[in-house]
Amino acid sequence: GIARTFYGGRPEQYTQAFAFSDYRNTNGELLPYRIDVYIKSKLRQTYRVDSYQFGTEISSQAFTVRRGK
């Protein structure tokens, strides 16, 4: 998993962590099919992956900054 601390050294400091599990062989790679999200050491959200796509073309517009009006 990975973890990141926000607002270090301040009263509102907290840590967000991601735990990866349920690894399966997919296209020759071991990939997680479950991702648990913890905030302040409490499970807040779970992602369950149904499938992965490889070699998918993505428009460069997907990476442009969008500004609200």
C-alpha positions in Angstrom: 0.0 0.0 0.0 0.9 3.7 0.1 0.2 6.4 2.6 0.4 10.2 2.6 0.2 12.6 5.4 -1.5 16.0 4.9 -0.9 19.2 6.9 2.1 17.7 8.8 2.8 19.3 12.1 -0.6 21.1 12.3 -3.6 20.2 14.4 -5.7 19.1 11.4 -2.9 16.6 10.3 -4.2 13.3 8.9 -3.0 10.4 6.9 -4.7 8.8 3.9 -3.6 5.3 3.0 -4.4 2.9 0.2 -4.2 -0.9 0.7 -4.1 -3.1 -2.3 -5.3 -6.7 -2.2 -7.0 -9.6 -4.2 -4.1 -9.7 -6.7 -4.9 -11.6 -9.9 -2.8 -12.5 -12.9 -4.1 -10.2 -15.7 -2.3 -10.2 -19.1 0.8 -11.7 -17.3 0.8 -9.0 -14.6 -0.4 -9.3 -11.0 -2.9 -6.5 -10.5 -5.0 -5.6 -7.4 -8.8 -6.1 -7.7 -9.5 -4.5 -4.3 -8.3 -1.1 -3.1 -9.2 0.0 0.4 -8.9 3.7 1.3 -8.2 4.6 5.0 -8.4 8.1 6.4 -7.2 8.6 10.0 -6.8 4.8 10.2 -10.5 4.1 9.5 -11.7 2.3 6.4 -13.6 4.9 4.4 -14.0 3.5 1.0 -13.4 0.2 -1.0 -12.9 0.0 -4.7 -13.5 -3.4 -6.4 -12.1 -3.6 -9.9 -14.0 -5.6 -12.5 -11.5 -5.4 -15.3 -8.4 -3.6 -16.7 -7.9 -2.3 -20.2 -4.5 -2.2 -21.8 -3.4 -0.2 -24.9 -6.4 2.1 -24.7 -6.0 5.3 -26.7 -6.7 8.5 -24.7 -7.1 12.0 -26.1 -4.6 14.6 -24.9 -7.6 16.7 -23.9 -8.1 14.3 -21.0 -5.0 15.9 -19.4 -5.9 19.6 -19.9 -6.8 21.7 -16.9 -10.5 22.6 -16.8 -11.5 25.8 -15.1 -14.9 26.5 -13.6 -16.9 29.5 -14.8 
